[in-house]
Structure formats: C-alpha cells, structure tokens
C-alpha cells in the first residue's frame, strides 16, 4: 500500500518521464476536486497528502529506500494541488468551464507548465530545499514551494493579461 501511495498510483514506475506523468495525473485529480468541490478542499487535500507523504517518505528512507528515488512522485500532487488552489480564477461554476474568458483552463494549464518548470529547474529557495533538506521535507518541500510559486505567477500573468485587455480596449 505504501508503494502505491509513494508512486502515486504506480505512475512513478512509468518508463519515461514519471514525474511529468504523475504531475499530469495530479492535474486531472486536482481539476476534478476544483470542479466538484472547491479550492479550499483542494488546498486541504494537498496539505493532507503532503503531511502523509513526508511521513511515508521518511519511513521509506529509514527502511533503506533511496533518497529522491525516481518512482516516489506523490509530491507532484502536493505541488499541483497547491498551484491550482491559490490561483483565483480556479473557483468557477461547472457551467462556465468552457468560457475561456473566466481563465479556468488557461490558468490551470499555465500553472501546470510553470510547476513543471519550477520543479525541474529548482530556482533559488526551491533548489535549496531540494538539496539541503533531509528526508520527506526535502522531497515534498520543494514541490510545495514550486506549486505555490506556479500558482502565484500564473495568477499574476492572468491579471496582467486582463489589465492589458482593459488598457487596449
């Protein structure tokens, strides 16, 4: 069961780009939570998964598991969950999903791409957490920060786009 959780429903065992596949699975699950519940539920789900993941990763490593093992990708749900829960255009009624003007699809995809970028490049504090923090905190912490950063940047870009639309008439 722990392996199922840590590998995020075995998506971490994909032969090619397991972290991207896990992130995409996290995107699908997060969108489902947003559409049928709300951003607060997604935030709390990401928080709960993060806490359980940190504890599970610590136990995994104490039992001889490799630090930063490629199949341990549950942290991607934390990152994507936090990214989508902080973007303000994410909470919309289901009937308005297809309207591009509300920003739901655009911000979701932008948050996803930005999360992948920040998670891979590990700029600044994200990289420092990944390199220096031990155990589950190091593995999950960088994804949490990458997720929050992605959500904030996507929100800022969306707001800049809206302001440009108003300015340009």
C-alpha positions as MATLAB code, in Angstrom:
seq = 'XXXXXXXXXXXXXXXXXXXXXXXXXXXXXXXXXXXXXXXXXXXXXXXXXXXXXXXXXXXXXXXXXXXXXXXXXXXXXXXXXXXXXXXXXXXXXXXXXXXXXXXXXXXXXXXXXXXXXXXXXXXXXXXXXXXXXXXXXXXXXXXXXXXXXXXXXXXXXXXXXXXXXXXXX';
ca = [
       0.000    0.000    0.000;
       2.811    2.418    0.839;
       4.374    1.806   -2.569;
       1.027    2.555   -4.248;
       0.873    5.858   -2.355;
       4.508    6.911   -2.822;
       4.442    6.095   -6.540;
       1.113    7.955   -6.863;
      -0.956    5.012   -8.105;
       2.150    3.488   -9.724;
       2.565    6.439  -12.121;
       6.109    6.767  -10.760;
       7.003    3.484  -12.447;
       6.396    4.843  -15.933;
       9.444    4.069  -18.097;
       9.518    7.617  -19.466;
       9.182   10.883  -17.538;
       7.455    9.521  -14.421;
       7.380   12.928  -12.738;
       5.565   14.513  -15.700;
       3.061   11.663  -15.854;
       2.477   11.935  -12.108;
       2.073   15.713  -12.445;
      -0.479   15.226  -15.226;
      -2.390   12.707  -13.097;
      -2.277   15.230  -10.251;
      -3.636   17.891  -12.626;
      -6.585   15.684  -13.597;
      -7.397   14.825   -9.971;
      -6.977   18.461   -8.878;
      -9.278   19.700  -11.647;
     -11.872   17.140  -10.592;
     -11.673   18.378   -6.996;
     -11.973   22.001   -8.142;
     -14.933   21.325  -10.401;
     -16.943   19.238   -7.958;
     -15.843   20.781   -4.664;
     -13.776   23.999   -4.374;
     -10.288   25.441   -3.976;
     -10.396   25.107   -0.175;
     -10.999   21.370   -0.473;
      -8.098   21.079   -2.919;
      -5.839   23.077   -0.607;
      -6.714   20.843    2.344;
      -6.282   17.685    0.238;
      -2.840   18.870   -0.895;
      -1.924   19.705    2.701;
      -3.071   16.312    3.982;
      -1.268   14.434    1.206;
       1.877   16.488    1.908;
       1.884   15.598    5.593;
       1.275   11.912    4.922;
       3.880   11.931    2.113;
       6.574   13.446    4.341;
       5.972   10.787    6.993;
       5.805    7.964    4.428;
       8.976    9.094    2.655;
      10.813    9.311    5.987;
       9.771    5.725    6.808;
      10.689    4.587    3.293;
      14.181    6.079    3.608;
      14.658    4.720    7.155;
      13.938    1.240    5.772;
      16.709    1.571    3.187;
      14.865    3.372    0.392;
      16.822    5.713   -1.859;
      16.530    9.475   -1.259;
      14.942   11.083   -4.347;
      14.023    7.691   -5.830;
      12.515    8.225   -9.290;
       9.365    6.247   -8.504;
       8.496    8.401   -5.458;
       6.255   11.002   -7.105;
       3.433   11.623   -4.611;
       4.991   15.047   -4.054;
       3.717   16.077   -7.509;
       0.140   16.031   -6.197;
       1.184   18.402   -3.421;
       2.751   20.820   -5.881;
      -0.049   20.779   -8.442;
      -2.712   20.855   -5.733;
      -1.237   23.951   -4.133;
      -0.649   25.604   -7.528;
      -4.279   25.233   -8.549;
      -5.695   26.107   -5.137;
      -4.037   29.541   -4.987;
      -4.975   30.756   -8.479;
      -8.082   32.967   -8.024;
      -9.826   32.090  -11.308;
      -9.941   28.436  -10.342;
     -13.213   28.526   -8.423;
     -15.943   28.755  -11.064;
     -19.298   27.103  -11.601;
     -19.190   23.963  -13.746;
     -21.460   25.581  -16.344;
     -18.840   28.252  -17.037;
     -15.972   25.827  -17.610;
     -15.932   26.207  -21.398;
     -15.767   30.026  -21.300;
     -12.142   30.985  -21.911;
     -12.763   34.483  -20.560;
     -13.011   33.184  -16.989;
      -9.414   31.932  -17.117;
     -10.013   28.486  -15.625;
      -8.482   26.385  -18.402;
      -5.749   28.907  -19.169;
      -4.643   29.242  -15.547;
      -4.819   25.507  -14.953;
      -2.583   24.768  -17.930;
      -0.285   27.679  -17.172;
       0.019   26.580  -13.530;
       0.804   23.044  -14.708;
       3.537   24.189  -17.112;
       5.010   26.629  -14.592;
       5.023   23.935  -11.902;
       6.907   21.568  -14.218;
       9.410   24.346  -14.969;
       9.986   25.375  -11.354;
      10.154   21.756  -10.209;
      12.722   20.856  -12.858;
      14.911   23.969  -12.741;
      14.765   24.349   -8.939;
      15.464   28.078   -8.867;
      16.506   29.835   -5.670;
      14.839   28.574   -2.499;
      13.167   25.660   -4.311;
      16.595   24.225   -5.158;
      17.954   24.949   -1.715;
      15.124   22.983   -0.083;
      15.620   20.109   -2.513;
      19.387   19.948   -1.938;
      19.681   20.667    1.765;
      16.518   19.468    3.498;
      16.606   15.852    4.605;
      14.046   13.101    4.091;
      10.464   13.808    3.186;
      10.761   17.544    3.820;
      13.380   17.825    1.064;
      11.349   15.804   -1.403;
       7.926   17.306   -0.715;
       9.022   20.805    0.361;
      10.468   21.824   -2.990;
       7.277   20.741   -4.765;
       5.105   22.668   -2.320;
       7.128   25.819   -2.930;
       7.212   25.206   -6.703;
       3.422   24.771   -6.616;
       2.762   27.967   -4.701;
       5.161   29.839   -6.978;
       3.488   28.449  -10.103;
       0.025   29.385   -8.824;
       1.067   32.916   -7.928;
       2.926   33.502  -11.197;
       0.030   32.150  -13.269;
      -2.340   34.439  -11.352;
      -0.108   37.444  -11.933;
       0.178   36.644  -15.644;
      -3.594   36.211  -15.939;
      -4.204   39.520  -14.137;
      -1.662   41.252  -16.398;
      -3.480   39.832  -19.423;
      -6.829   41.115  -18.123;
      -5.345   44.557  -17.425;
      -3.846   44.641  -20.916;
      -7.274   43.812  -22.389;
      -8.813   46.744  -20.489;
      -5.966   49.089  -21.429;
      -6.060   48.150  -25.126;
      -9.824   48.487  -25.157;
];
